Amino acid sequence: MKGINYVTDDSNKKVAVQIELKLLQKYDEQIEDLIDGIIAESRKDESRKPLSEVIKNLKRIGKLK
């Protein structure tokens, strides 16, 4: 695809991708959704806190009134 190049290792395995900025601007919402999905997937095993606890801590440190 024009504007997309793959970076490969010594075994010719794809390890990264380079995307031209013009192409990124054209598909910015879709790329943002993709990145959000990747971040969510990477955090799926992290511990969770109840929202009430988060709010309480933010108020305690002065980040929320």
C-alpha positions as CSV (number, residue, x, y, z in Angstrom):
1,M,0.0,0.0,0.0
2,K,1.4,3.4,-0.9
3,G,2.6,5.3,2.1
4,I,3.1,2.3,4.3
5,N,6.5,0.5,4.7
6,Y,7.3,-2.5,6.9
7,V,10.6,-2.7,8.8
8,T,11.9,-6.3,8.9
9,D,14.5,-8.1,11.0
10,D,17.3,-10.3,9.7
11,S,14.9,-13.2,9.3
12,N,12.7,-10.9,7.1
13,K,10.0,-10.9,9.9
14,K,7.9,-7.7,10.1
15,V,8.8,-5.9,13.3
16,A,7.5,-2.4,12.7
17,V,5.6,-0.3,10.3
18,Q,6.2,3.2,9.0
19,I,3.2,5.3,7.9
20,E,3.5,8.6,6.1
21,L,1.9,11.5,8.0
22,K,-0.4,12.4,5.1
23,L,-1.9,8.9,5.3
24,L,-2.2,9.2,9.1
25,Q,-4.2,12.4,8.7
26,K,-6.6,10.8,6.3
27,Y,-7.4,7.9,8.6
28,D,-6.8,9.6,12.0
29,E,-10.0,8.4,13.7
30,Q,-9.5,4.8,12.6
31,I,-5.9,4.8,13.8
32,E,-6.9,6.4,17.1
33,D,-9.5,3.6,17.5
34,L,-6.8,1.0,16.7
35,I,-4.4,2.4,19.2
36,D,-7.1,2.6,21.9
37,G,-7.8,-1.1,21.3
38,I,-4.2,-2.0,21.6
39,I,-3.9,0.0,24.9
40,A,-7.0,-1.6,26.3
41,E,-5.7,-5.1,25.3
42,S,-2.4,-4.4,27.0
43,R,-4.1,-3.4,30.2
44,K,-6.6,-6.2,30.5
45,D,-4.7,-8.0,33.2
46,E,-4.0,-4.9,35.3
47,S,-5.7,-4.6,38.7
48,R,-8.8,-2.5,38.9
49,K,-10.0,0.0,41.4
50,P,-13.6,1.0,42.1
51,L,-14.5,4.5,40.7
52,S,-15.5,5.6,44.1
53,E,-11.9,4.9,45.3
54,V,-10.4,6.8,42.4
55,I,-12.6,9.8,43.1
56,K,-11.7,9.7,46.8
57,N,-8.0,9.6,46.0
58,L,-8.3,12.5,43.4
59,K,-10.1,14.6,46.0
60,R,-7.5,13.8,48.6
61,I,-4.6,15.0,46.5
62,G,-6.5,18.1,45.3
63,K,-7.1,17.1,41.7
64,L,-10.8,17.0,42.0
65,K,-13.3,19.1,44.0
